[in-house]
Amino acid sequence: MSRLACGRFELDLSIPRIMAIINLTDDSFSGDGLKGNTAAALQRAEQALEEGAEILDLGAESTRPGCDAVTEAQETERIVTTVEALRRLDVPLSVDTCKPAVMRAALAAGADMINDINGFGAAGAVDAIADSACGLCVMHMQGEPRTMQHAPHYADVVDEVVDYLAGRLRALAAAGVARERVVLDPGFGFGKNVAHNYSILKHFARFAVDGLPVLAGLSRKSMLGAVTGAAVDKRLAASVAGAVLAVEHGARIVRVHDVAATRDALRVWQACEAAA
């Protein structure tokens, strides 16, 4: 499928699109948390759009390994305030949350997509989005953020993630959610060790279950530091390489911190693809 129904928008995914990360958190793993500062979020969003972002992904609760939970009230307040401030930018606004109440509040404020690390598996999550027009990013995670990296284990990580995503698609279809609203995400770093992550990257095309588009989110993650030895703030080159490899293997959306560098790399990839 080359088009994604996403709230106010219909996204053409015949070419890869860039989703910019806007962290409203206090403790982002990448060190770019805005602590709920709406003015700073607007400034970062405008910069990301100038650099080539085509979707903005807003998150108000860190999901890094070992992170602390935030209250539903705080997450809701930060998300709603920021969605309302960014609506005028005329770009799809994605909200990264696994809480059904936050999903409902975000959609009421005008969000266009819900990005759920829990694959809409929480009680009430499917009901929160079923009757809306929002796009959905359905992600795989083994365990939960506070403990997911303690000892992740799979018999076959690719097969198991594919099976999980297929199961979530069946659950959404049973609730009447149109396939055109869904993008899939195998969940780099969410209950996976380094070997698992690179197996997922190598076999990325497998995750296009039923022909649906797939999102890749590996920007600045520890899988990159594990092979380069680079600290989080020194992983630009590795992040760009990962994004290009994911696109080469079929990713339709790449979720990134470093928009301009990713845009330039994808332009080179596209020029190569278009050459005679």
Buried (B, 14 or more C-beta within 10 A) or exposed (E): BEEBBBBBBEBEBEEBBBBBBBBBBBBBBBEBBBBBBBEBBBEBBEEBBEBBBBBBBBBBBBBBBEBEEBEBEBBBBBBBBBBEBBBEBEBBBBBBBBBBBBBBBBBEBBBBBBBBBBBBBBEEBBEBBBEBBBBBBBBBBBBBBBEBBEEBEBEEBBEBBBEBBEEBBEBBEEEEBEEEBBBBBBBBBBBBBBEBBBBBBEBBEBBBBEEBBBBBBBBBBBBBBBEEEBEBEEBBBBBBBBBBBBBBBBBBBBBBBBBBBBBEBBEEBEEEEEEE
